[in-house]
């Protein structure tokens, strides 16, 4: 994923990572996918977004989760 596809700027969406050239956050894309939206539905709803941008957002999120941080889940068994 070329770094220029995802950017973070304090003056855009409070600095949250967004797909470059849009105000669509990586977080929003993840929420849409988690809610069951297809790539086609997301693209129809956000004409400035591209398939490449969605894939870049997913790649960015996956890389962010590879950090050595544990996120405990409430009620999870040990």
SULZIBEL-V109828 format. One record per residue. N is the residue number from 1. NEAR is the number of other ideal C-beta (glycine too) atoms within 10 Angstrom. Layout:
n->N near->NEAR
n->N near->NEAR
This chain:
n->1 near->14
n->2 near->8
n->3 near->9
n->4 near->9
n->5 near->18
n->6 near->20
n->7 near->14
n->8 near->14
n->9 near->12
n->10 near->8
n->11 near->6
n->12 near->15
n->13 near->17
n->14 near->9
n->15 near->11
n->16 near->14
n->17 near->20
n->18 near->22
n->19 near->24
n->20 near->16
n->21 near->13
n->22 near->17
n->23 near->12
n->24 near->21
n->25 near->19
n->26 near->23
n->27 near->14
n->28 near->19
n->29 near->26
n->30 near->14
n->31 near->11
n->32 near->18
n->33 near->17
n->34 near->8
n->35 near->8
n->36 near->7
n->37 near->15
n->38 near->10
n->39 near->14
n->40 near->9
n->41 near->13
n->42 near->19
n->43 near->16
n->44 near->11
n->45 near->11
n->46 near->18
n->47 near->8
n->48 near->11
n->49 near->20
n->50 near->15
n->51 near->11
n->52 near->12
n->53 near->23
n->54 near->21
n->55 near->14
n->56 near->22
n->57 near->26
n->58 near->15
n->59 near->14
n->60 near->20
n->61 near->16
n->62 near->10
n->63 near->11
n->64 near->11
n->65 near->9
n->66 near->7
n->67 near->8
n->68 near->4
n->69 near->7
n->70 near->6
n->71 near->6
n->72 near->7
n->73 near->7
n->74 near->4
n->75 near->5
n->76 near->6
n->77 near->4
n->78 near->3
